[in-house]
Amino acid sequence: MSKKLVGVAATITMASLAMAGCSSDKSKPAAGDGAKGKTPFVGVILPDSKSSVRWETQDRPALAAAFKAKNVKYDIQNAQGDTTQFQTITNQMIAAGVNVLVIVDLDSGSGTAVLNKAKAAGIKTIDYDRLTLGGGANYYVSFDNVGVGKLQGEGLVKCLADAKAVKPVVAEVNGGPTDNNATLFAKGYNSVLDPKYADGTFVKGPNQSTDKWDNAIAGTNFEQMLITAPNIGGVLVANDGMAQSVIAILKKNHLNGKVPVTGQDASIQGLQSVLTGDQCMTVFKDSNLEAPAAARLAIDLATGNDADAKSFATGSVPDPTLGKDVPSVLLTPVAITKANISDVITAKAVTKADICTADFAAACAAAGIN
C-alpha cells in the first residue's frame, strides 16, 4: 500500500462488506442507547447508479459495514437520479425517526431543500462526498477535491510527456455543471494545465461540461469534439465512467492507446482500461476510508457527542453561497497508474478477481498483479 493510503488508513480502518441491495439497505435497530441517551438512527441518501458505479459497488457496502461495526441502526437508499424521489426518501426517513441525515446531492437546489427540511425536523445533516452549496449542512465528509483535479492534471502531463507529444491539443470533458465537486476538480486540473496552455506547451482544445455526469452524453460530446478538432492529443476526463465513453469513441477512430485519457474513481472498468493502456491514469478515493469517517461523524451527532464531532472534523471547505466555511473531514486521494494498481487491491476496494478476468489476465500478469 502506498504511504498516503497507509497514513490515512492508520486513523480510519474497517472491514469490507459485500454490496447489499440495489436501492434500499435497512438495518435492524441498534442494541442500546447512545452516549447521551439518544438511540442513533442514521439515514443515507445516495444520488444514482448511472453517473458512477461507485455509489452502489463501493460506498453502499462500505457505509453499511461501518454502521454495522458499531451496531448502529441505519437506512441507505438511492434516489436513482430523481430529485422527486430524493424528496420522497427524505420524507420517509424523517417519518421513520432518523436523527442524522447523510446525503450526496443531485444538485444544490434540491439538496438544499432536503437539508432545510431535515434541519426543520431537528435532524443533524452531513454532506457526503459532494458539498451542497447553500445547504448549510452541519458537516462535510469527502476527499480533497481540488487535490483530485491536480492529480488528474499532473497525470495527463506525465502521460503526454511519456508519449513525447509535441504541443498536443488537450480536450476537457468536465463533470456536471451543477455539481460543486466538478467545479473543484476543474479548479485543480486547470491549475496544472493552464500554465501549459499559456507557455505553448499544450494547445487548449474543446472544453465542455457533461450534464448529470451522464456517460452517454459525454460520449456524444466527445465525438463532436473529435470532429471539430481531429488532432486532439490528450483528454482530461473527469471520471472513469465518462472515460469509458471517450475511449469507445477513440476506439471507433482507431485512436485508443494513442491519445492519453484520464479518469477518477478507480472503478473496475477504469482500472482495466489503465491496464490495457486505453486510459493512462485514474484517481483512487477509497470508500473504505470515506464511509467510516462519515459513519463516525454521524454516530457522534446521533448520540449527542457534538464535541467529539467538532474535534474530528478539523478541516473546512468554503461555501461561497453562504459565505462561510463548512467544518469538514477531508481525506487524501491517490493517483493510480499501471505501476500501482495493486494499491487498490491491497486497500480491498476491489479484488484481483474483479479486475483480472479472462480478457485482462495477460495485462494483469504483465503489470505484476499476482
Beta strands, then each sheet from edge to edge (+ up, - down):
strand 1: 24-26
strand 2: 41-46
strand 3: 73-78
strand 4: 100-103
strand 5: 124-128
strand 6: 139-143
strand 7: 169-173
strand 8: 203-208
strand 9: 232-237
strand 10: 282-284
strand 11: 315-319
strand 12: 324-331
strand 13: 334-336
sheet 1: 1+ 3- 2- 4- 5- 6- 12- 11+
sheet 2: 8+ 7+ 9+
sheet 3: 10+ 13-
end
